[in-house]
Amino acid sequence: MFLDMEEKKFDFNTLIGFSLIGAILLYVMYQNQPTPDQLALEHNTEAAEVEIQTTNDAGLIRPSISIDKADKEGNFKYNLITSAEKENYLVLENNLLGLKIKNVGGILSEVKLKPFVNHDSVPVYLVKDQSSQLNLKFSTTDKRTLNSLDLYFEPSLSKEGNTQILSLKARVSETQYLEYIYTLAADDYMLGFSIQSKGLSEFFDNRQSPEITWDFKAIRQDQSIAFENRYTRLNFQYETDKLNKLSQSGDDDDILKDISWISYRQHFFSSILVPDTNIKTAEVRSYDLVDDVTVDTVFTKKYSTKFPLSYTDGEIRKDLNFYFGPTYAATLKKYDKNLEASIPFGWGIFGWINKSIFSPLYAWLSSFLSYGIAIIVMTIMVKILLSFVQYKQFLSQAKMKILKPELDALREKYKSNKMKAQKETMALQNKAGASPLSGCLPGLLQIPVFYSLFMFFPIAFELRQKPFLWVKDLSSYDTIVDLPFNIPFYGDHISLFPILASIAIFFYMRMTTGQNMAVQPKQEGMPDMAKMMKYMIYFSPLLMLVFFNNYASGLSLYYFVSNLISIAIMLVIKNFIIDEAKVLAKIQVSKAKPKKQNRFQRKMSEIMEQAEKQKAMQERQRK
């Protein structure tokens, strides 16, 4: 190699160069060889390291431990070797829940709801791949701040009757440890969880309170990301019976006091922290993770709760519980913690109607009818009960229609004096017992019912994944055509039930609004109501078509059937119940009788008289 490749001669200079380089390398290696102390340290480090292995049943990974790790964990380094010899994941399960708990940090790494699947027919996981993390942070007397997520816990599984008990201990010694205790009863969605320490009072720095943080990412479960995210929300109960929640959209936070429970609600499923005794104060946060509903996503929201603990005789003792299960009133009521209040039934009277009437009524109907037929039957029952409202409205319209020639004559007679025309119009309507308000006021009674049902169907757990006709899931939108593109505000699909509901409401509004337009006069200085109602005939169905395309098909089914029944009731009232000749006769009788004005009518008459006097005075001043 030391020959010149062109002349094939020995190159002495090259030999000298390589010799010098070799000498320098030997000198550097000699100067950097390890000392006896360093060799001993390396030997101890190799002895402390635990080789990564896997278990035969679950392919589980055992942790690797270093001196740096032991130094970081301080007094808890005792637990490194003993816990490293255990399996990483431990299993608790009953007929409802399948849980995996990791001995590193002692956290739930997986929560599976066995009875349910998501929109893709995949089992429902409320926690997967450590999407939930619970950490206990505390300070020690040797000026360290430790996190339970960094600690290794030694597991011990036992059983008392039908209740499984998993003890996880992060040891300082054989008799000194921090312990997590998970308890799971048979056929129960509630997981017991206790934190307690033993013999650690000398290690804890009690000048600083330990702090628990529970972070949680809500895994998408529904077909529609936007629809699910609308009902995914952090809510809580505090000060015994007060309820509140963070913002539905965007990021939000709050500081709470005297908390009974905190619910990480996802449309049809919830993860709820339920302490045995109220938490004194906590900081809660919610983050919206959905930037674009047209892009498929794994998580919808991120929740976080942080609260301090207090020492008891220098030790940590706190009993908590976690509910992992359906957001279903019948299930939540069993725990007698008012957890069902986390369901968004609606506020005030709307919530009361849903909880007291519609929810139990639908549960009863669906117990012996198919879920779609139960919606139809309940809609029929509601419409029959409210049919008197339609009767009052149609009767009012009929009276106004009969009086229209007289009203037109009055307006023509006093066309130069609008105040006088209005006053005489009210006087005629009062004598005849016909007023536009007599039809509007009964209609207001329907608003609580309609709004309550609007709130009820999207959150009715009974509808989840229940088919009806061509609909696969009454709690989600139905699809007859998948579009290759997304239409803003409409979506990437076409749903049939919203189309049917829009057609039904169009014909119903055309029948009712058309008659109102025929009897509704145009008032001077007022908007043209007839023109506005004409626009509403087309605008309302279009709004329903767009808005309900991504809503629960059960709600669209209700509106479709409701408007069909309304059309039928109106036709029956018009053709078989109300006789315009009899109505006219009653009007004539009513006009002949002296009739006192009520307070409102008297007040309006006085206002009109004053306005008429002021107008007359202004006209005299101009002359």
DRENZA-814006 format. One record per residue (C-alpha): x, y, z; residue in three letters; residue number from 1. Coordinates in steps of 0.5 Angstrom, whole numbers, plus 2048, in hexadecimal, padded with zeros to 3 digits. Layout:
NUFI  xx  yy  zz residu num
NUFI   X   Y   Z    Ala NUM
...
//
This chain:
NUFI  xx  yy  zz residu num
NUFI 800 800 800    Met   1
NUFI 806 804 801    Phe   2
NUFI 808 804 7F9    Leu   3
NUFI 807 809 7F4    Asp   4
NUFI 801 807 7F0    Met   5
NUFI 804 80A 7EA    Glu   6
NUFI 80C 809 7EA    Glu   7
NUFI 80B 802 7EF    Lys   8
NUFI 810 805 7F4    Lys   9
NUFI 811 805 7FB    Phe  10
NUFI 80F 80B 7FE    Asp  11
NUFI 813 80D 805    Phe  12
NUFI 80F 813 806    Asn  13
NUFI 808 810 806    Thr  14
NUFI 80B 80B 80B    Leu  15
NUFI 80D 810 810    Ile  16
NUFI 807 814 810    Gly  17
NUFI 803 80E 811    Phe  18
NUFI 807 80C 817    Ser  19
NUFI 807 813 81A    Leu  20
NUFI 7FF 812 81A    Ile  21
NUFI 7FF 80B 81D    Gly  22
NUFI 804 80E 823    Ala  23
NUFI 7FF 814 824    Ile  24
NUFI 7F9 80F 824    Leu  25
NUFI 7FC 80B 829    Leu  26
NUFI 7FE 811 82E    Tyr  27
NUFI 7F7 813 82E    Val  28
NUFI 7F4 80C 830    Met  29
NUFI 7F9 80C 835    Tyr  30
NUFI 7F7 813 838    Gln  31
NUFI 7F0 811 838    Asn  32
NUFI 7F0 80A 83B    Gln  33
NUFI 7EB 809 841    Pro  34
NUFI 7ED 80A 848    Thr  35
NUFI 7EC 804 84D    Pro  36
NUFI 7E6 809 850    Asp  37
NUFI 7E3 80A 849    Gln  38
NUFI 7E4 802 848    Leu  39
NUFI 7E0 801 84E    Ala  40
NUFI 7DB 806 84D    Leu  41
NUFI 7D9 803 846    Glu  42
NUFI 7D9 7FC 849    His  43
NUFI 7D4 7FE 84E    Asn  44
NUFI 7D0 802 848    Thr  45
NUFI 7CF 7FB 844    Glu  46
NUFI 7CD 7F7 84A    Ala  47
NUFI 7C7 7FC 84C    Ala  48
NUFI 7C5 7FC 845    Glu  49
NUFI 7BF 7F8 843    Val  50
NUFI 7BF 7F5 83C    Glu  51
NUFI 7B8 7F6 838    Ile  52
NUFI 7B4 7F0 838    Gln  53
NUFI 7AD 7EE 835    Thr  54
NUFI 7A8 7EA 839    Thr  55
NUFI 7A5 7E4 835    Asn  56
NUFI 79E 7E6 836    Asp  57
NUFI 79D 7ED 834    Ala  58
NUFI 7A4 7EF 831    Gly  59
NUFI 7A5 7F4 837    Leu  60
NUFI 7AB 7F8 837    Ile  61
NUFI 7AF 7F8 83E    Arg  62
NUFI 7B3 7FF 840    Pro  63
NUFI 7BA 800 83F    Ser  64
NUFI 7BD 803 845    Ile  65
NUFI 7C3 808 846    Ser  66
NUFI 7C7 80B 84C    Ile  67
NUFI 7C5 812 849    Asp  68
NUFI 7BE 80F 84A    Lys  69
NUFI 7BF 80D 851    Ala  70
NUFI 7C2 813 853    Asp  71
NUFI 7BC 817 850    Lys  72
NUFI 7B7 813 854    Glu  73
NUFI 7BB 814 85B    Gly  74
NUFI 7B8 80F 860    Asn  75
NUFI 7B4 80C 85C    Phe  76
NUFI 7BA 809 858    Lys  77
NUFI 7B9 803 85D    Tyr  78
NUFI 7B3 801 858    Asn  79
NUFI 7B6 801 852    Leu  80
NUFI 7B9 7FA 852    Ile  81
NUFI 7B3 7F7 855    Thr  82
NUFI 7AE 7FA 851    Ser  83
NUFI 7B2 7F9 84A    Ala  84
NUFI 7B1 7F1 84B    Glu  85
NUFI 7AA 7F2 84B    Lys  86
NUFI 7A5 7F2 845    Glu  87
NUFI 7A4 7F9 842    Asn  88
NUFI 79D 7F8 841    Tyr  89
NUFI 798 7F5 845    Leu  90
NUFI 790 7F4 844    Val  91
NUFI 78A 7F5 847    Leu  92
NUFI 783 7F3 844    Glu  93
NUFI 77C 7F1 845    Asn  94
NUFI 776 7F1 840    Asn  95
NUFI 776 7F8 83F    Leu  96
NUFI 77D 7FB 83F    Leu  97
NUFI 784 7F8 83D    Gly  98
NUFI 78A 7FC 840    Leu  99
NUFI 791 7FC 83F    Lys 100
NUFI 796 7FF 845    Ile 101
NUFI 79D 801 844    Lys 102
NUFI 7A2 800 84A    Asn 103
NUFI 7A6 806 847    Val 104
NUFI 7A2 80B 84A    Gly 105
NUFI 79C 807 84C    Gly 106
NUFI 798 80A 847    Ile 107
NUFI 792 807 843    Leu 108
NUFI 795 806 83C    Ser 109
NUFI 78E 803 839    Glu 110
NUFI 787 803 83B    Val 111
NUFI 782 7FF 836    Lys 112
NUFI 77B 7FF 837    Leu 113
NUFI 779 7F8 835    Lys 114
NUFI 772 7F9 833    Pro 115
NUFI 773 7FE 82E    Phe 116
NUFI 776 800 827    Val 117
NUFI 777 806 824    Asn 118
NUFI 775 809 81D    His 119
NUFI 77A 804 819    Asp 120
NUFI 778 7FE 81D    Ser 121
NUFI 77E 7FE 821    Val 122
NUFI 77E 7FD 829    Pro 123
NUFI 77D 804 82D    Val 124
NUFI 783 806 830    Tyr 125
NUFI 783 80C 835    Leu 126
NUFI 78A 80B 837    Val 127
NUFI 78F 808 832    Lys 128
NUFI 797 809 831    Asp 129
NUFI 797 80D 837    Gln 130
NUFI 792 812 835    Ser 131
NUFI 791 813 83C    Ser 132
NUFI 796 815 841    Gln 133
NUFI 795 816 849    Leu 134
NUFI 79B 819 84C    Asn 135
NUFI 79D 81A 854    Leu 136
NUFI 7A2 81F 855    Lys 137
NUFI 7A5 820 85C    Phe 138
NUFI 7AB 823 85F    Ser 139
NUFI 7B0 820 863    Thr 140
NUFI 7B5 822 869    Thr 141
NUFI 7BB 821 865    Asp 142
NUFI 7B9 827 860    Lys 143
NUFI 7B6 822 85B    Arg 144
NUFI 7AF 823 857    Thr 145
NUFI 7AD 81C 855    Leu 146
NUFI 7A7 81A 850    Asn 147
NUFI 7A4 813 851    Ser 148
NUFI 7A4 812 849    Leu 149
NUFI 7AC 811 84A    Asp 150
NUFI 7AB 80C 850    Leu 151
NUFI 7AB 805 84F    Tyr 152
NUFI 7A5 801 853    Phe 153
NUFI 7A5 7FA 855    Glu 154
NUFI 79F 7F7 854    Pro 155
NUFI 79B 7F2 858    Ser 156
NUFI 794 7EF 856    Leu 157
NUFI 78F 7EC 85B    Ser 158
NUFI 787 7EB 85B    Lys 159
NUFI 782 7EC 860    Glu 160
NUFI 77B 7E9 85E    Gly 161
NUFI 77A 7EC 857    Asn 162
NUFI 77E 7F2 858    Thr 163
NUFI 785 7F2 855    Gln 164
NUFI 78B 7F6 859    Ile 165
NUFI 791 7F8 855    Leu 166
NUFI 796 7FB 85A    Ser 167
NUFI 79C 7FF 857    Leu 168
NUFI 7A2 801 85C    Lys 169
NUFI 7A8 805 85A    Ala 170
NUFI 7AC 804 860    Arg 171
NUFI 7B2 807 864    Val 172
NUFI 7B3 801 868    Ser 173
NUFI 7AF 7FB 86A    Glu 174
NUFI 7AA 7FE 86E    Thr 175
NUFI 7AA 805 86B    Gln 176
NUFI 7A7 807 865    Tyr 177
NUFI 7A2 80B 861    Leu 178
NUFI 79C 806 85F    Glu 179
NUFI 797 807 859    Tyr 180
NUFI 791 802 85A    Ile 181
NUFI 78C 801 855    Tyr 182
NUFI 785 7FD 856    Thr 183
NUFI 780 7FA 851    Leu 184
NUFI 77A 7F7 853    Ala 185
NUFI 776 7F2 84E    Ala 186
NUFI 771 7F5 849    Asp 187
NUFI 773 7FC 84B    Asp 188
NUFI 776 802 847    Tyr 189
NUFI 779 806 84D    Met 190
NUFI 780 804 84F    Leu 191
NUFI 782 806 856    Gly 192
NUFI 789 809 857    Phe 193
NUFI 78D 80B 85D    Ser 194
NUFI 793 80E 85E    Ile 195
NUFI 797 80D 865    Gln 196
NUFI 79E 80D 868    Ser 197
NUFI 7A1 80A 86E    Lys 198
NUFI 7A7 80C 872    Gly 199
NUFI 7A9 811 86D    Leu 200
NUFI 7A7 817 872    Ser 201
NUFI 7AF 818 873    Glu 202
NUFI 7B0 818 86B    Phe 203
NUFI 7AA 81D 869    Phe 204
NUFI 7AB 825 869    Asp 205
NUFI 7A5 827 86D    Asn 206
NUFI 7A6 82E 86B    Arg 207
NUFI 7A4 82D 864    Gln 208
NUFI 79D 829 863    Ser 209
NUFI 79D 823 85E    Pro 210
NUFI 799 824 858    Glu 211
NUFI 795 820 853    Ile 212
NUFI 795 821 84C    Thr 213
NUFI 790 81D 847    Trp 214
NUFI 791 81E 840    Asp 215
NUFI 78C 81B 83B    Phe 216
NUFI 78C 81B 833    Lys 217
NUFI 785 819 831    Ala 218
NUFI 785 814 82B    Ile 219
NUFI 780 815 826    Arg 220
NUFI 77A 810 826    Gln 221
NUFI 775 813 821    Asp 222
NUFI 774 813 81A    Gln 223
NUFI 774 81B 819    Ser 224
NUFI 779 81E 81D    Ile 225
NUFI 776 825 81D    Ala 226
NUFI 770 822 820    Phe 227
NUFI 773 81E 825    Glu 228
NUFI 778 824 827    Asn 229
NUFI 772 828 828    Arg 230
NUFI 770 823 82E    Tyr 231
NUFI 777 822 830    Thr 232
NUFI 778 827 836    Arg 233
NUFI 77B 827 83D    Leu 234
NUFI 775 828 843    Asn 235
NUFI 775 828 84A    Phe 236
NUFI 771 828 851    Gln 237
NUFI 773 82D 856    Tyr 238
NUFI 771 830 85D    Glu 239
NUFI 76C 82A 85E    Thr 240
NUFI 767 82A 858    Asp 241
NUFI 76A 830 853    Lys 242
NUFI 76B 82E 84C    Leu 243
NUFI 770 831 847    Asn 244
NUFI 774 830 841    Lys 245
NUFI 77A 832 83D    Leu 246
NUFI 779 835 836    Ser 247
NUFI 776 831 830    Gln 248
NUFI 77B 833 82B    Ser 249
NUFI 782 836 82C    Gly 250
NUFI 786 836 832    Asp 251
NUFI 784 837 839    Asp 252
NUFI 786 837 840    Asp 253
NUFI 783 838 847    Asp 254
NUFI 785 838 84E    Ile 255
NUFI 780 834 852    Leu 256
NUFI 77E 833 85A    Lys 257
NUFI 77B 82D 85E    Asp 258
NUFI 77A 829 858    Ile 259
NUFI 776 822 858    Ser 260
NUFI 778 81F 851    Trp 261
NUFI 77B 821 84B    Ile 262
NUFI 779 81E 844    Ser 263
NUFI 77D 81E 83E    Tyr 264
NUFI 777 81D 83A    Arg 265
NUFI 777 81A 833    Gln 266
NUFI 770 81A 82F    His 267
NUFI 76E 813 831    Phe 268
NUFI 774 811 836    Phe 269
NUFI 777 814 83C    Ser 270
NUFI 77D 814 841    Ser 271
NUFI 77B 817 847    Ile 272
NUFI 77F 818 84D    Leu 273
NUFI 77B 817 854    Val 274
NUFI 77F 818 85A    Pro 275
NUFI 77C 815 861    Asp 276
NUFI 77C 81C 864    Thr 277
NUFI 77C 822 860    Asn 278
NUFI 782 825 85D    Ile 279
NUFI 784 82C 860    Lys 280
NUFI 786 830 85A    Thr 281
NUFI 788 82E 853    Ala 282
NUFI 78B 831 84D    Glu 283
NUFI 787 82E 846    Val 284
NUFI 789 82F 83F    Arg 285
NUFI 786 82D 838    Ser 286
NUFI 789 82D 832    Tyr 287
NUFI 786 82C 82B    Asp 288
NUFI 78A 828 827    Leu 289
NUFI 786 828 820    Val 290
NUFI 788 82E 81C    Asp 291
NUFI 785 82B 815    Asp 292
NUFI 77F 826 816    Val 293
NUFI 780 824 80F    Thr 294
NUFI 787 821 811    Val 295
NUFI 786 81A 814    Asp 296
NUFI 789 81B 81B    Thr 297
NUFI 78A 816 821    Val 298
NUFI 789 81B 827    Phe 299
NUFI 783 820 828    Thr 300
NUFI 785 824 82E    Lys 301
NUFI 78B 824 834    Lys 302
NUFI 789 824 83B    Tyr 303
NUFI 78D 826 841    Ser 304
NUFI 78B 826 848    Thr 305
NUFI 790 828 84E    Lys 306
NUFI 78F 828 855    Phe 307
NUFI 793 828 85C    Pro 308
NUFI 793 823 861    Leu 309
NUFI 794 824 869    Ser 310
NUFI 798 820 86D    Tyr 311
NUFI 795 81C 873    Thr 312
NUFI 79A 81B 878    Asp 313
NUFI 7A0 81C 873    Gly 314
NUFI 79D 817 86F    Glu 315
NUFI 799 817 868    Ile 316
NUFI 792 814 868    Arg 317
NUFI 78C 815 863    Lys 318
NUFI 787 811 860    Asp 319
NUFI 784 812 859    Leu 320
NUFI 780 80E 854    Asn 321
NUFI 780 80E 84D    Phe 322
NUFI 77A 80D 849    Tyr 323
NUFI 77B 80A 842    Phe 324
NUFI 775 809 83E    Gly 325
NUFI 76F 80B 83A    Pro 326
NUFI 76C 812 83B    Thr 327
NUFI 765 80F 83C    Tyr 328
NUFI 760 812 842    Ala 329
NUFI 75E 80B 844    Ala 330
NUFI 765 808 845    Thr 331
NUFI 767 80F 848    Leu 332
NUFI 762 80F 84D    Lys 333
NUFI 764 809 850    Lys 334
NUFI 76A 80C 854    Tyr 335
NUFI 765 811 858    Asp 336
NUFI 76A 817 856    Lys 337
NUFI 766 81B 852    Asn 338
NUFI 76B 819 84C    Leu 339
NUFI 765 819 847    Glu 340
NUFI 765 820 848    Ala 341
NUFI 76B 820 843    Ser 342
NUFI 766 81E 83D    Ile 343
NUFI 764 825 839    Pro 344
NUFI 75D 824 83A    Phe 345
NUFI 75C 82C 839    Gly 346
NUFI 75B 831 83E    Trp 347
NUFI 755 833 842    Gly 348
NUFI 74F 831 840    Ile 349
NUFI 751 82D 83A    Phe 350
NUFI 756 829 83E    Gly 351
NUFI 750 827 843    Trp 352
NUFI 74C 825 83D    Ile 353
NUFI 751 821 83A    Asn 354
NUFI 753 81D 841    Lys 355
NUFI 74C 81D 844    Ser 356
NUFI 748 81B 83D    Ile 357
NUFI 74B 81A 837    Phe 358
NUFI 751 816 839    Ser 359
NUFI 74D 811 83D    Pro 360
NUFI 747 811 838    Leu 361
NUFI 74C 80F 833    Tyr 362
NUFI 750 80A 837    Ala 363
NUFI 749 806 838    Trp 364
NUFI 747 807 831    Leu 365
NUFI 74D 804 82E    Ser 366
NUFI 74D 7FE 833    Ser 367
NUFI 748 7FB 82F    Phe 368
NUFI 748 7FE 828    Leu 369
NUFI 74E 7FF 823    Ser 370
NUFI 752 806 825    Tyr 371
NUFI 74F 809 81E    Gly 372
NUFI 748 807 81F    Ile 373
NUFI 749 80A 827    Ala 374
NUFI 74B 811 824    Ile 375
NUFI 744 811 81F    Ile 376
NUFI 740 80E 825    Val 377
NUFI 743 814 82A    Met 378
NUFI 742 819 824    Thr 379
NUFI 73B 817 823    Ile 380
NUFI 739 817 82B    Met 381
NUFI 73C 81E 82B    Val 382
NUFI 739 821 825    Lys 383
NUFI 732 81E 828    Ile 384
NUFI 733 822 82E    Leu 385
NUFI 735 828 82B    Leu 386
NUFI 72F 828 826    Ser 387
NUFI 72B 82D 82A    Phe 388
NUFI 730 832 828    Val 389
NUFI 730 831 821    Gln 390
NUFI 728 831 822    Tyr 391
NUFI 729 838 825    Lys 392
NUFI 72D 83B 820    Gln 393
NUFI 729 838 81A    Phe 394
NUFI 723 83B 81E    Leu 395
NUFI 726 842 81E    Ser 396
NUFI 728 842 817    Gln 397
NUFI 721 840 815    Ala 398
NUFI 71E 846 819    Lys 399
NUFI 723 84B 816    Met 400
NUFI 721 848 80F    Lys 401
NUFI 71A 849 810    Ile 402
NUFI 71B 850 813    Leu 403
NUFI 720 852 80D    Lys 404
NUFI 71A 856 809    Pro 405
NUFI 718 85A 80F    Glu 406
NUFI 71F 85B 811    Leu 407
NUFI 721 85D 80A    Asp 408
NUFI 71B 862 80A    Ala 409
NUFI 71D 865 810    Leu 410
NUFI 724 867 80D    Arg 411
NUFI 722 869 807    Glu 412
NUFI 71D 86E 80B    Lys 413
NUFI 723 871 80F    Tyr 414
NUFI 728 870 80A    Lys 415
NUFI 72A 877 80C    Ser 416
NUFI 72A 876 813    Asn 417
NUFI 72E 870 815    Lys 418
NUFI 72E 871 81C    Met 419
NUFI 726 871 81C    Lys 420
NUFI 726 86B 817    Ala 421
NUFI 72B 867 81C    Gln 422
NUFI 726 869 822    Lys 423
NUFI 720 867 81E    Glu 424
NUFI 723 860 81C    Thr 425
NUFI 725 85E 823    Met 426
NUFI 71E 860 825    Ala 427
NUFI 71A 85C 820    Leu 428
NUFI 71F 856 822    Gln 429
NUFI 71E 857 829    Asn 430
NUFI 716 857 828    Lys 431
NUFI 716 851 823    Ala 432
NUFI 71B 84D 828    Gly 433
NUFI 720 84C 822    Ala 434
NUFI 728 84E 823    Ser 435
NUFI 72E 84C 820    Pro 436
NUFI 731 84B 827    Leu 437
NUFI 72C 846 829    Ser 438
NUFI 72F 842 824    Gly 439
NUFI 736 844 826    Cys 440
NUFI 736 843 82D    Leu 441
NUFI 734 83B 82D    Pro 442
NUFI 73A 83A 828    Gly 443
NUFI 73F 83D 82D    Leu 444
NUFI 73D 836 831    Leu 445
NUFI 740 832 82C    Gln 446
NUFI 747 835 82D    Ile 447
NUFI 749 832 833    Pro 448
NUFI 747 82B 830    Val 449
NUFI 74A 82C 829    Phe 450
NUFI 751 82E 82C    Tyr 451
NUFI 751 829 831    Ser 452
NUFI 750 824 82C    Leu 453
NUFI 755 827 828    Phe 454
NUFI 75A 826 82E    Met 455
NUFI 758 81F 82F    Phe 456
NUFI 759 81B 829    Phe 457
NUFI 760 81D 828    Pro 458
NUFI 762 81A 82F    Ile 459
NUFI 75D 815 830    Ala 460
NUFI 762 80F 831    Phe 461
NUFI 75C 80A 82F    Glu 462
NUFI 75D 80C 828    Leu 463
NUFI 764 80B 827    Arg 464
NUFI 766 806 822    Gln 465
NUFI 75E 804 821    Lys 466
NUFI 75C 803 81A    Pro 467
NUFI 756 805 817    Phe 468
NUFI 754 804 80F    Leu 469
NUFI 75A 806 80B    Trp 470
NUFI 75D 809 811    Val 471
NUFI 763 806 815    Lys 472
NUFI 763 80A 81B    Asp 473
NUFI 75E 80F 81D    Leu 474
NUFI 762 813 822    Ser 475
NUFI 766 815 81C    Ser 476
NUFI 765 817 815    Tyr 477
NUFI 762 812 80F    Asp 478
NUFI 766 812 809    Thr 479
NUFI 763 811 802    Ile 480
NUFI 768 814 7FE    Val 481
NUFI 770 815 7FF    Asp 482
NUFI 772 81B 7FC    Leu 483
NUFI 77A 81B 7F9    Pro 484
NUFI 77A 822 7FC    Phe 485
NUFI 778 826 802    Asn 486
NUFI 773 82C 802    Ile 487
NUFI 774 831 807    Pro 488
NUFI 76F 831 80D    Phe 489
NUFI 76B 82B 809    Tyr 490
NUFI 771 825 809    Gly 491
NUFI 773 820 805    Asp 492
NUFI 76D 81C 804    His 493
NUFI 765 81C 803    Ile 494
NUFI 760 81A 808    Ser 495
NUFI 759 818 807    Leu 496
NUFI 756 819 80D    Phe 497
NUFI 757 821 80D    Pro 498
NUFI 755 821 806    Ile 499
NUFI 74E 81E 808    Leu 500
NUFI 74E 822 80E    Ala 501
NUFI 74F 829 80A    Ser 502
NUFI 74A 827 804    Ile 503
NUFI 745 825 80A    Ala 504
NUFI 746 82C 80D    Ile 505
NUFI 746 830 807    Phe 506
NUFI 73F 82D 805    Phe 507
NUFI 73C 82E 80D    Tyr 508
NUFI 73F 836 80C    Met 509
NUFI 73C 837 806    Arg 510
NUFI 735 835 808    Met 511
NUFI 735 839 80F    Thr 512
NUFI 739 83F 80D    Thr 513
NUFI 736 83F 806    Gly 514
NUFI 72F 840 80A    Gln 515
NUFI 732 845 80F    Asn 516
NUFI 735 849 809    Met 517
NUFI 72E 84A 806    Ala 518
NUFI 72B 84D 80D    Val 519
NUFI 731 851 80F    Gln 520
NUFI 730 858 80D    Pro 521
NUFI 736 85C 80B    Lys 522
NUFI 737 862 811    Gln 523
NUFI 73A 869 80F    Glu 524
NUFI 741 869 811    Gly 525
NUFI 742 862 813    Met 526
NUFI 745 85D 80F    Pro 527
NUFI 741 859 80A    Asp 528
NUFI 740 853 80E    Met 529
NUFI 73D 84F 808    Ala 530
NUFI 743 850 804    Lys 531
NUFI 747 84D 80A    Met 532
NUFI 743 847 80B    Met 533
NUFI 743 846 804    Lys 534
NUFI 74B 846 805    Tyr 535
NUFI 74B 841 80B    Met 536
NUFI 747 83C 807    Ile 537
NUFI 74D 83B 803    Tyr 538
NUFI 752 83D 808    Phe 539
NUFI 750 838 80E    Ser 540
NUFI 750 832 80A    Pro 541
NUFI 757 833 807    Leu 542
NUFI 75A 835 80E    Leu 543
NUFI 758 82E 810    Met 544
NUFI 75A 82B 80A    Leu 545
NUFI 761 82D 80B    Val 546
NUFI 762 82D 813    Phe 547
NUFI 75F 827 814    Phe 548
NUFI 763 823 80F    Asn 549
NUFI 768 822 814    Asn 550
NUFI 763 821 81A    Tyr 551
NUFI 761 81A 81D    Ala 552
NUFI 75C 817 818    Ser 553
NUFI 757 816 81E    Gly 554
NUFI 756 81D 81F    Leu 555
NUFI 755 81E 817    Ser 556
NUFI 750 818 817    Leu 557
NUFI 74C 81C 81D    Tyr 558
NUFI 74B 822 819    Tyr 559
NUFI 749 81E 813    Phe 560
NUFI 744 81A 816    Val 561
NUFI 742 821 81B    Ser 562
NUFI 741 825 815    Asn 563
NUFI 73D 81F 811    Leu 564
NUFI 738 81F 817    Ile 565
NUFI 737 826 818    Ser 566
NUFI 735 826 810    Ile 567
NUFI 730 821 812    Ala 568
NUFI 72D 824 818    Ile 569
NUFI 72D 82B 814    Met 570
NUFI 729 828 80F    Leu 571
NUFI 724 824 814    Val 572
NUFI 723 82A 817    Ile 573
NUFI 722 82E 811    Lys 574
NUFI 71D 829 80E    Asn 575
NUFI 719 826 813    Phe 576
NUFI 71A 82A 81A    Ile 577
NUFI 71A 831 818    Ile 578
NUFI 713 834 815    Asp 579
NUFI 714 83B 812    Glu 580
NUFI 70D 83C 812    Ala 581
NUFI 70C 83A 819    Lys 582
NUFI 712 83F 81B    Val 583
NUFI 70F 845 817    Leu 584
NUFI 709 844 81B    Ala 585
NUFI 70D 844 822    Lys 586
NUFI 710 84A 820    Ile 587
NUFI 70A 84D 81E    Gln 588
NUFI 707 84B 825    Val 589
NUFI 70E 84E 828    Ser 590
NUFI 70E 854 825    Lys 591
NUFI 707 856 827    Ala 592
NUFI 709 855 82F    Lys 593
NUFI 70C 85A 832    Pro 594
NUFI 713 858 834    Lys 595
NUFI 718 85C 839    Lys 596
NUFI 71F 85D 837    Gln 597
NUFI 724 85A 83B    Asn 598
NUFI 72A 85E 83E    Arg 599
NUFI 72E 85D 838    Phe 600
NUFI 729 85F 833    Gln 601
NUFI 727 865 837    Arg 602
NUFI 72F 867 837    Lys 603
NUFI 72F 866 830    Met 604
NUFI 729 86A 82F    Ser 605
NUFI 72C 870 833    Glu 606
NUFI 732 870 82F    Ile 607
NUFI 72F 870 829    Met 608
NUFI 72A 876 82B    Glu 609
NUFI 730 87A 82E    Gln 610
NUFI 734 879 827    Ala 611
NUFI 72E 87B 823    Glu 612
NUFI 72D 881 827    Lys 613
NUFI 735 883 826    Gln 614
NUFI 734 882 81F    Lys 615
NUFI 72E 886 81F    Ala 616
NUFI 731 88C 822    Met 617
NUFI 737 88B 81E    Gln 618
NUFI 733 88C 818    Glu 619
NUFI 730 893 81B    Arg 620
NUFI 736 896 81C    Gln 621
NUFI 739 895 815    Arg 622
NUFI 732 898 813    Lys 623
//
